[in-house]
Amino acid sequence: MKWASSLSRAPETAKAFAEAARALELRRGGGGPDLLLAFASSHHAGGFERISELARQRFPAALVAGCTAAGVIGDAHEAEDGPALSLTAAALPGVALSAFHLDMTALPPSEGSARWRALVDRAPEARPKLLLLADPFTMDARELIAGLDAAYPGAPKFGGLASGGRRPGENRLLLGQEVHRSGALGIVFSGALSVETVIAQGCRAVGPPMIVTRCTGGILHELDQRPPMKVLRELFASLDERDRKLMQHSLFLGIEMRADRVEYDPGELLVRNILGADEDSGALAVGAELRPMMACQFVLRDARTAEHDLSRMLGGPRPSRSPPAGALLFSCVGRGAGLFGRPDHDTDLFEQRLGPAPLGGFFCNGEIGPVGGTTFLHGYTSAFAIFRETGGA
């Protein structure tokens, strides 16, 4: 298995593709790739048909896919402003690849697992890995994820929502010779590769873990049999000045999603927005479906926390773990230089923790990845998919 990634800042689409493709070939060597992923800034949105044509000419055997983005990641660098095109290529011996595109009107019901498996065209025992790219204006990504999770429980699903466009029809999704302005596409991998997902939500827990003792859907009525607003007031009083300031604009609820976990792990909470509060009842509205007896904890987010969280989640090289052959990064448009004050923060940290590896991707309007064995649509997150070669399945 061999991966390579490149980046061009050329403003003209054909020149950008030629420049990025030439760099790919220099890095890869050997024959053509089996997979080519193209992520392009909105400056190139009108040139996606040209990208498709040039890809067919230069890499005729490759499955080609990609989308528009507010910023792109290529050659382990983050290009957030101005024209940019990233290409990531992979030669995947022993790996079967297939792809699909669908619009909302063709979305099977979430409980229709057989129809989802017909769409993906893989039996669950094939243990497929799915890369998902979707347009946020025309596809309900949560419904897409729920259907695929039901059909393929435990299978890695990763990706993000196209960005750069501000209204329906402005984003582009590229699959083979077709350029779509709506819907979602999926790339299905099975065979001799493994995919490790790393979901860094950039938060740290504050205050003690608690149990949801009363809730209705996304309305949280009681934590440890107490009104959540009362808990928050006591938490605010216990924090230092810096965290009090953060609490006023960067407070979220972290939810423990795994009922089978023996030990509580605050580092693997699903982070969700607090949508509103009722001062009279003390209830909170949360952007998640709650259940009684869920463990949860309030969390804060800032640049320092996000850096520590990503470093911890990436871990580091271990003798039992082979180096990555390649990786993809789906990072929120709210991260990058706007959060950390400099470009290449997450890509640099990836290299520091895991060593140099071909790394491509883009800045998303929502990031797709699993927490506690279930796939979710995230925000303010960096979601990595790390590829390694295996001996089979």
ZIWOJO-V748082 format. One record per pair of residues at least 12 apart in sequence whose ideal C-beta (glycine too) atoms are under 10 Angstrom apart, sorted by the first residue. I is the first residue (numbers start at 0). GAP is how many residues later the second one is. Records with the same first field share a line. If there is no record, write none. Layout:
BEGIN
I = GAP  GAP
END
This chain:
BEGIN
0 = 33  89  90  91  92  93  94  191  192  324  325  386  387  388  389
1 = 25  26  27  28  29  31  87  88  89  90  91  323  324  356  387
2 = 21  24  25  30  32  85  86  87  88  89  321  322  323  324  325  354  355  356  357  384
3 = 19  20  21  22  23  24  25  29  71  83  84  85  86  87  322  354  356
4 = 15  18  19  22  23  32  68  69  70  71  72  81  82  83  84  85  321  322  323  352  353  354  355  356
5 = 13  14  15  16  17  18  19  20  21  22  68  69  71  79  80  81  82  83  352  354
6 = 12  13  16  32  65  66  67  68  69  70  71  72  77  78  79  80  81  353
7 = 12  13  14  15  32  36  64  66  67  71  75  76  77  78  79
8 = 32  63  65  68  70  72  73  74  75  76
9 = 34  73  74  75
10 = 30  32  33  71  72  73  74
11 = 31  32  35  38  71
12 = 27  30  31  32  33  34  35  36  37  38  41  70  72
13 = 33  36  37  39  40
14 = 70
15 = 24  25  27  28  31  34  35  38  67  68  69  70  71
16 = 21  23  27  30  33  34  36  37  38  40  41  68  70
17 = 36  40
18 = 66  68
19 = 18  20  31  54  55  64  65  66  67  68  69
20 = 15  17  33  34  36  37  38  64  66  68
21 = 36
22 = 51  52  64
23 = 12  34  35  50  51  63  64  65  334
24 = 33  34  64
26 = 48  62  331
27 = 61  62  63  330
28 = 62
29 = 61
30 = 28  30  60
31 = 26  27  28  29  30  57  59
32 = 22  26  28  29  30  31  54  55  56  57  58  59
33 = 25  27  28  29  55  56  57  58  59  61  62  63
34 = 24  26  27  28  29  30  53  54  55  56  57  60  62  64  96  152  154  291
35 = 15  19  20  22  23  25  26  27  28  29  30  51  52  53  54  138
36 = 25  26  27  28  29  30  37  49  50  51  52  53  94  96  137  150  291  323  324  325
37 = 13  14  16  17  26  27  28  29  30  34  36  47  48  49  50  51  136  322  324
38 = 26  27  28  29  30  32  33  34  35  40  45  46  47  48  49  94  121  123  124  125  135  289  291  321  322  323  324  325
39 = 26  27  28  29  32  43  44  45  46  47  124  132  134  322
40 = 27  28  29  30  31  38  39  40  41  42  43  44  45  122  123  321  322
41 = 26  27  28  29  41  42  120  121  122  123  124  128  129  130
42 = 25  39  40  41  42  121
43 = 24  25  28  39  40  41  120  128
44 = 22  23  24  117  119  120  125  126  127  134  136
45 = 126
46 = 38  125  132
47 = 18  19  20  123  124  125  126  130  131  132  133
48 = 123  125  128  129  130
49 = 129
50 = 13  15  34  36  121  123  128
51 = 12  14  122  123  124  125  126  127
52 = 124
54 = 32  34  119  121  122
55 = 120  121
57 = 29
58 = 28  30
60 = 30
61 = 27  28  29  35  114
62 = 27  29  34  35  36  112  113  124
63 = 23  25  35  110  111  112  113  114
64 = 32  34  36  66  68  108  109  110  111  120  121  122
65 = 19  20  21  22  67  96  106  107  108  109  113  119  294  296
66 = 66  67  68  92  93  94  95  96  97  98  104  105  106  107  108  113  117  118  295  297
67 = 65  67  94  95  96  97  102  103  104  105  106  113  294
68 = 15  16  17  64  91  92  93  94  95  96  102  103  261  262  264  292  293  294  295  296
69 = 92  93  94  95  263  266  292  293  294  295
70 = 13  15  92  93  260  262  264  265  266  272  290  291  292  293
71 = 12  13  14  15  91  92  288  289  290  291
72 = 13  15  254  255  256  257  258  263  271  273  274  286  287  288  289  290
73 = 12  13  14  273  284  285  286  287  288
74 = 12  13  272  283  284  285
75 = 251  253  268  270  271  272  274  275  280  281  282  283  284  285
76 = 266  267  270  271  282  283
77 = 251  253  257  258  259  262  264  265  266  267  268  269  270  281  283  284  285
78 = 257  264  265  283  284
79 = 251  253  255  256  257  258  263  264  283
80 = 255  256  262
83 = 278
85 = 273  274  275  276
86 = 273
87 = 238  239  240  270  271  272  273
88 = 237  269  271
89 = 99  103  235  236  238  268  270  297
90 = 234
91 = 97  99  100  101  233  234  295  297
92 = 98  99  100  296
93 = 96  97  98  99  295  296  297  298  299
94 = 34  94  95  96  97  98  292  294  295
95 = 25  26  30  32  92  93  94  95  96
96 = 90  91  92  93  94
97 = 22  23  24  30  88  89  90  91  92
98 = 21  22  32  76  77  86  87  88  89
99 = 19  20  21  30  75  84  85  86  87  88
100 = 32  72  73  74  75  77  79  81  82  83  84  85
101 = 17  32  37  42  78  80  81  82  83  84
102 = 32  35  36  77  79  80  81
103 = 31  34  35  36  39  40  78  79  80
104 = 77  78
105 = 13  77
106 = 12  32  33  36  37  40  76  77
107 = 35  36  39  40  42  43
108 = 34  37  38  41
109 = 32  33  34  35  36  37  38  39  40  41
110 = 35  36  39  40
111 = 35  38  39
112 = 34  35  36  37  38  39  40
113 = 37
114 = 32  36
115 = 28  30  31  32  33  34  35  36
116 = 31  33  34  35
117 = 33
118 = 28  29  32  67  69
119 = 27  28  31  32  35  66  68  70
120 = 67  69
121 = 29  30  33  66  67  68
122 = 29  67
123 = 27  28  29  30  31
124 = 65  268
125 = 26  29  62  63  64  65  267
126 = 25  27  28  29  62  63  64  67  266
127 = 20  23  24  27  28  29  58  59  60  61  62  63  67
128 = 23  26  27  28  29  58  59  60  61  62  64  65  66  68  256  258
129 = 15  18  22  25  26  27  28  29  56  57  58  59  60  65  238  245
130 = 25  26  27  28  29  54  55  56  57  58  64  197  199  237  254
131 = 12  13  16  25  26  27  28  29  52  53  54  55  198  236  237  243  245
132 = 26  27  28  29  38  40  41  42  50  51  52  53  54  197  229  231  235
133 = 25  26  27  28  37  39  48  49  50  51  52  230  231  232  234  243
134 = 26  27  28  30  33  34  35  36  37  38  45  46  47  48  49  50  230
135 = 24  25  26  27  29  32  35  48  228  229  230  241
136 = 24  25  28  29  30  31  32  33  34  44  45  228
137 = 24  30  31  33  35  42  43  44  45  46
138 = 22  23  34  43  44  45  46
139 = 44  237
140 = 18  19  20  43  224  225  227  235  236
141 = 224  226  233  234  235
143 = 13  39  40  42  224  231  233
144 = 12  14  39  223  224  225  229  230  231  232
145 = 228  229  230
147 = 38  220  227
148 = 221  224  225  226  227
151 = 36  223
152 = 220  221  222
153 = 216  219  220  221
154 = 33  34  35  40  215  220
155 = 33  38  39  40  41  213  214  219  229
156 = 29  38  40  211  212  213  217  218  219  228
157 = 37  38  39  40  41  170  172  209  210  211  212  217  225  226  227  228
158 = 25  26  27  28  169  171  202  203  205  207  208  209  210  216  224  226
159 = 168  169  170  171  172  173  201  202  203  204  205  206  207  208  209  217  218  221  223
160 = 23  169  171  172  201  203  204  205  206  207  216
161 = 19  22  23  200  202  203  204
162 = 169  170  199  200  201  202  203
163 = 169  198  199  201
164 = 16  200
167 = 13  14
168 = 12  13
170 = 194
172 = 12
174 = 12
188 = 196  198
189 = 203
190 = 199  201  202
191 = 196  197  198  199  200  201
192 = 132  133  194  195  196  197  199  200
193 = 128  131  192  193  194  195  196  199
194 = 132  133  189  190  191  192  193
195 = 125  128  131  188  189  190  191  192
196 = 171  172  173  174  178  186  187  188  189
197 = 112  115  116  117  129  131  152  155  156  171  184  185  186  187  188
198 = 69  71  72  110  114  131  168  169  170  171  172  176  177  179  182  183  184  185
199 = 67  106  107  108  109  110  111  112  113  114  131  135  146  149  167  169  178  180  181  182  183  184
200 = 51  53  66  67  68  69  70  71  98  100  104  105  108  109  112  131  166  168  170  175  177  178  179  180  181  182
201 = 48  50  69  97  98  99  100  101  102  103  104  105  106  107  108  111  130  132  133  137  176  177  178  179  180
202 = 47  48  49  50  51  63  64  66  68  94  95  96  97  98  99  102  103  106  177  178
203 = 39  42  50  62  63  93  95  96  97  98  100  101  102  104  105  108
204 = 49  61  62  64  91  92  93  94  95
205 = 29  30  32  33  37  40  41  45  48  60  91  92  93  94
206 = 24  25  27  28  29  31  32  90  91  92  93
207 = 16  23  27  89  90
208 = 14  15  45  47  55  57  60  86  87  88  89
209 = 12  13  14  15  16  18  21  84  85  86  87  88
210 = 12  13  14  45  81  82  83  84  85
211 = 12  16  41  43  44  74  78  79  80  81  82  83  84
212 = 12  13  79  80  81
213 = 13  69  76  78
214 = 13  68  69  71  73  74  75  76  77  78  79
215 = 67  74
216 = 68  69  71  72  73  74
217 = 54  57  66  67  68  69  70  71  72
218 = 56  57  59  62  64  65  66  67  71
219 = 33  54  57  62  63  64  65  66  68  70  74  76
220 = 57  60  61  62  63  69
221 = 60  61  70
222 = 30  59  61  73  74  75
225 = 56
226 = 51  52  53  54  55  56  57
227 = 25  46  49  50  53  54  55  56  58  68  70
228 = 48  49  50  51  52  53  54  55
229 = 52
230 = 51  53  67
231 = 15  19  42  45  50  52  66
232 = 49
234 = 12  16  63
235 = 12  15
238 = 61
241 = 58  60  62
242 = 57  59
244 = 55  57
245 = 54  55  56  59
246 = 51  53
248 = 51  52  53
249 = 49  50  51  52  55  130
250 = 22  23  47  48  49  50
251 = 17  18  19  20  21  22  34  35  45  46  47  48  49  127  128
252 = 16  17  18  19  20  21  31  33  34  35  37  43  44  45  46
253 = 12  13  14  15  16  17  18  41  42  43  44  45  117
254 = 14  15  16  17  31  33  34  35  36  39  40  41  42  44  116  117
255 = 12  13  14  38  39  40  41  115  116
256 = 12  13  31  37  38  113  114  115  116  117  119
257 = 12  37  113  114  115  116
258 = 32  34  35  36  113  114
259 = 112  113
260 = 34  111  112
263 = 31  33
264 = 30  107
265 = 29  31  33
266 = 42  45  46
267 = 45  103  104
268 = 26  27  28  29  30  102  103
269 = 18  24  26  100  101  102  104  106  108
270 = 16  17  28  30  38  100  105  107  108  109  110
271 = 14  15  16  17  18  24  27  104  106  107
272 = 12  13  14  15  106  107
273 = 12  13  24
274 = 12  13
286 = 92
287 = 88
300 = 33  38  79
301 = 37
302 = 32  35  36  37  38  42
303 = 36
305 = 29  33  34  39  40  74  75  76
306 = 32  33  38  39  42
308 = 72  73
309 = 21  25  35  36  39  40  43  71  72  74
310 = 38  39  41  42
311 = 41
312 = 40  69  71
313 = 32  35  36  37  38  39  40  68  70  72
314 = 38  39
315 = 36  37  38  39
316 = 36  37  38
320 = 33  65  67
321 = 66  67  68
322 = 31  32  33  34  63  65
323 = 26  30  31  32  33  34  35  60  61  62  63  64
324 = 32  33  61  62  63  64
325 = 31  32  33  34  59  60  61  62
326 = 20  23  27  30  31  32  33  34  57  58  59  60  61
327 = 30  31  32  33  34  55  56  57  58  59
328 = 17  18  21  30  31  32  33  34  35  38  53  54  55  56  57
329 = 31  32  33  34  36  37  38  39  48  51  52  53  54  55
330 = 14  15  16  30  31  32  33  36  49  50  51  52  53
331 = 31  32  33  34  35  46  47  48  49  50  51
332 = 29  30  31  32  33  34  46  47
333 = 29  30  31  45  46  47
334 = 28  29  32  45  46  47
335 = 27  46
338 = 41
344 = 37
345 = 13  15  36  38
346 = 12  13  14  35
348 = 33
349 = 32  34  36
353 = 30  32
356 = 29  30
357 = 29
358 = 25  27
360 = 21  22  23  24
362 = 19
363 = 13  14  15  17  18  19
364 = 12  14
365 = 12  13  15  17
366 = 12  13  14  15  16  17
367 = 13  15  17
368 = 12  13  14  15  16
369 = 13
END
